[in-house]
């Protein structure tokens, strides 16, 4: 397997797996909107997306991860948010996620980031074990909160 950074040329390959990722988390598929979302991130260089491909096939996607840049005011350094990671069902148990995360970690080091952050659903034991095997630790210093923003005023 090889890991490569996604470009606009990869949109048609990436979009179907991105849609499956969204469906996994209960979102509606919206393939056209999903493709437009990914295209915007790549065009604006607002995220870094890594693709896992078989060594011998440029038209099959094994998995992907998408990272967003952020910053830490306390450390005065960059932070990377590993926002999305997904492995195709027929590619699971082949260390695809491990390879994607190792590449992401390497990029984080190369950009002098202080850390990478990741979140997953509380009941996703497979993901939690995978993250921990790469070196992620549960944050016990800070409690995270979210503020949903709706159309209401």
C-alpha positions in Angstrom: 0.0 0.0 0.0 1.1 3.6 -0.6 -0.1 6.8 1.0 -0.4 9.9 -1.1 -1.7 13.4 -0.5 -5.0 14.1 -2.3 -5.3 16.6 -5.1 -8.2 17.9 -7.1 -7.6 15.0 -9.5 -8.6 12.5 -6.8 -12.1 13.9 -6.1 -13.9 11.3 -8.1 -12.0 8.5 -6.3 -12.4 10.1 -2.9 -16.0 11.2 -2.9 -17.7 7.8 -2.8 -15.7 6.7 0.3 -16.2 10.1 1.9 -20.0 9.6 1.5 -19.7 6.1 3.1 -17.8 7.7 6.0 -20.6 10.3 6.5 -23.2 7.5 6.3 -21.3 5.5 9.0 -21.8 8.4 11.3 -25.5 8.8 10.5 -25.3 11.7 8.0 -27.3 11.6 4.8 -25.2 10.8 1.8 -25.5 14.0 -0.3 -22.8 12.9 -2.9 -22.9 16.2 -4.8 -22.6 18.3 -1.7 -19.9 16.0 -0.3 -17.8 16.4 -3.5 -18.3 20.2 -3.5 -17.2 20.2 0.2 -14.0 18.3 -0.5 -13.3 20.3 -3.6 -13.5 23.5 -1.6 -11.2 22.2 1.1 -8.6 21.2 -1.5 -8.9 24.4 -3.6 -8.6 26.6 -0.6 -5.9 24.5 1.0 -8.0 24.3 4.1 -7.3 20.7 4.8 -4.7 18.0 4.1 -6.2 14.7 2.9 -4.1 11.5 2.7 -5.2 8.6 0.6 -4.3 4.9 1.0 -4.0 3.2 -2.4 -2.9 -0.4 -3.3 0.6 -0.5 -4.8 -0.7 -1.7 -8.1 -4.0 0.2 -8.6 -4.6 3.9 -8.9 -8.4 3.5 -9.2 -9.1 1.8 -5.8 -9.1 3.7 -2.6 -8.4 1.7 0.6 -9.0 4.6 3.0 -8.5 8.3 3.7 -7.9 10.7 6.5 -8.5 14.5 6.5 -6.7 16.9 8.8 -7.5 20.5 9.6 -5.0 23.0 10.8 -5.5 24.8 14.1 -3.2 26.6 16.6 -2.5 26.5 20.3 -2.2 30.0 21.9 -0.7 28.5 25.0 2.2 26.7 23.2 2.3 29.3 20.3 2.4 26.4 17.8 0.3 24.6 15.2 -2.1 21.8 16.0 -3.5 19.4 13.5 -7.1 18.0 14.0 -7.5 14.6 12.6 -11.1 15.2 11.8 -11.9 12.3 9.4 -10.5 8.8 9.0 -12.2 5.9 7.2 -11.2 2.6 5.8 -13.1 0.8 3.0 -14.9 -2.3 4.4 -12.9 -4.7 2.2 -9.6 -3.1 3.3 -10.1 -3.4 7.0 -7.6 -5.3 9.2 -4.8 -4.4 6.7 -3.3 -1.6 8.8 -4.7 1.1 6.5 -5.6 3.4 9.3 -2.3 2.9 11.0 -0.4 3.8 7.8 -2.6 6.9 7.3 -2.1 8.1 10.8 1.7 7.5 10.7 1.8 9.7 7.6 -0.3 12.3 9.3 2.0 12.2 12.4 5.0 12.6 10.1 3.4 15.7 8.5 2.6 17.1 11.9 6.2 16.8 13.0 7.4 18.3 9.7 5.2 21.4 10.3 6.4 21.7 13.9 3.0 21.0 15.3 2.8 20.6 19.1 0.1 17.9 18.8 -2.6 16.2 16.8 -6.2 15.9 18.1 -8.8 13.3 17.3 -12.3 12.6 18.4 -14.5 9.6 18.0 -17.8 8.3 19.2 -17.7 6.9 22.7 -18.7 3.5 21.6 -16.1 3.1 18.8 -13.8 0.8 20.6 -11.9 -0.2 17.4 -11.0 3.4 16.6 -10.0 4.1 20.2 -7.7 1.1 20.3 -6.2 2.1 17.0 -5.6 5.7 18.1 -4.0 4.5 21.3 -1.7 2.1 19.5 -0.3 5.0 17.5 0.3 7.0 20.7 -2.8 9.1 21.1 -3.8 9.6 24.8 -7.2 10.5 26.2 -7.2 14.1 27.3 -7.7 14.2 31.0 -6.6 17.8 31.4 -9.4 19.4 29.5 -13.1 18.6 29.1 -14.4 19.4 25.6 -17.7 21.1 24.9 -19.6 21.9 21.8 -22.0 24.7 21.0 -24.4 23.8 18.2 -25.1 26.7 16.0 -28.6 26.7 14.5 -30.7 29.0 12.4 -32.4 30.3 15.5 -31.6 33.8 16.7 
